[in-house]
Amino acid sequence: MFIVSNFINALGTLVDLILGAYMWIIIGRAIISWVTPDPYNPIVRFLYDVTEPLLIRIRRFVPLFGGGIDFSPMILIIAILFLRSFIVPTLHQIAISLG
């Protein structure tokens, strides 16, 4: 049973790393949006391709505020922080209870 426990523990750590990396990608995209980036730059294209599918879903429900301020990256970061504080400890607790 310790193999399943170690697997779930490793899965929790992997989920934490992926969510943390995605949060930094969203922060990078938000910072790049403050300037006029070259849309053909591979880094800019990567940031937009990776983040746009989730941000566009949030934008359907959250309108732009005065001056065109987009709060969708902040909402997505809050959702990621919630998932990191809920899913990761839950997976670690499951691993401890199985171990």
GIWORA-V324463 format. One record per helix or strand of 2 or more residues. SS is the DSSP state (@ for helix, = for strand). FROM is the first residue (numbers start at 0). TO is the last residue. If there is no record, write none. Layout:
# GIWORA-V324463
<<SS & FROM & TO> <SS & FROM & TO>>
This chain:
# GIWORA-V324463
<<@ & 1 & 31> <@ & 41 & 60> <@ & 71 & 97>>
